[in-house]
Amino acid sequence: MNKKCLALTEEQYCQSIALLRNGFFLGDTRIKPNERIATIAVVQASLGLRLGDVLRLKLSSFVKDGNRWRLDFKEQKTDKSREFTVPVEVYSFIQDYAVNRCISRDAKLFDITERQVERHLNKVFIKMDLPVHQYGSHSLRKFFATRVYLDNEMNIELVRVLLQHSSVQITQRYLSISQKTVEDALTKTAAHVI
């Protein structure tokens, strides 16, 4: 990715999904609801996958492992093998999407190009008054990384492993932690200590 991509905030994420699901006007142009791209965005934000990897997913990519579901695939960008447990809620969400659209187990879940997804997301970000040179599909992966970091006691090693980064330094550069988030964390910590 050539542009410096920022993570979406929780509020921006929710707003973008609502716009994708409900449609909106951009100037005089009606942008229709697009559940497929909304689902792609939710999967990216839920699993932290790159857009290209999400677009290659099939229902058969998910393997039943006891009471759990496991995602087993090879990353497109790095050619690294990845295997991890998928929360049941995420698998159910993906399965419902496939069943409601009569998508077979071995067919791609999302028959769309990266370029088409990016173009549609750009319209959403323009509607949200976000600079499109700083926001894109990768903002969803960064949103995932930031949420994991903040929800797990700022465990950067956990984020590194989930994103398959080769070093913590890469993950540090990758995380989009705003100054306000840092200040809020310090205030929260001080409140517990003092």
Helices and strands as residue ranges (DSSP letters): H 10-22, E 24-26, E 29-31, H 35-47, H 51-55, G 59-61, E 62-65, E 68-74, E 81-86, H 88-100, H 114-127, H 138-151, H 156-163, H 168-174, H 179-193
